Amino acid sequence: MALARQRFLDAGGDPRHPPSGLNGDDYMTDAEREEALTIARSLFNDEYIKTYLQNKRQNNLQPQID
């Protein structure tokens, strides 16, 4: 992941803000992305991931107040 971060910075990315994390905007190779997913899956079980995604969807549905 450090290599992907360095590629992001070399491309002019803001060091204070990470890229979106979307495929194509994460500066990761397919192999690096697979490795990151494997590590994440070993750290977080399916129920944790399901709950996280549900909470994220709920937060995205709520209006933003500035």
N, C-alpha and C positions, 0 to 999 in steps of 0.2 A: 504494500500500500504506500510505502514511502516513495517508491519509484513513480507511482501514479501521481502522488502529490507534487513531486518535483516536476513532472511533465506539465501539470496544471500551472505551476508557478512559471515555468519556462515559457509557456504560451501566453503569459501576461495576466494570469489569474490573480485575483485579490487575495493575498495571504491571510486576511482577516475573515474571509468568507469562503467556505468550501463550495465546490461545484454542486450542482443539483443532485448528483448521484444517479441521474437517469442514464440509461445505456446510451453511449455516444457523447455524454457530457461529463463522464466520470474519469476520463483519461486513464482507464484501466484496459488492459488487454483482456481477451476472453479468458485466458488461463488465469490471470490475476483475479478476475471477477469470480470465476469458479472456486478458486482457493478461498476468497473472502466469504463466499456463501457457505462453503464447507465449514469454515471456522465458526461462522455465525450460527449455523445449525447445530454445531457441537456445544455451543455455549447456551443457546436458548431452545427450550423444548417447543413442540408444536402448539401447546396451549398458551404459552407466553406470547408466541408470535401472533396467534389468532386474536388474543386480547389486545395486543399492541395495535394491530391493524384495525380492529373495531374502534378503538379509541381515536386513532388517527382519522378515520373516516368521519366519526362524529364531530371531531374538532374542525374538520374541513367544511362541514355542513353549517356550522354556526357562523353567523355574520361577524365580520371583523369590526371592532370598535376602536377607533383611533382617538 
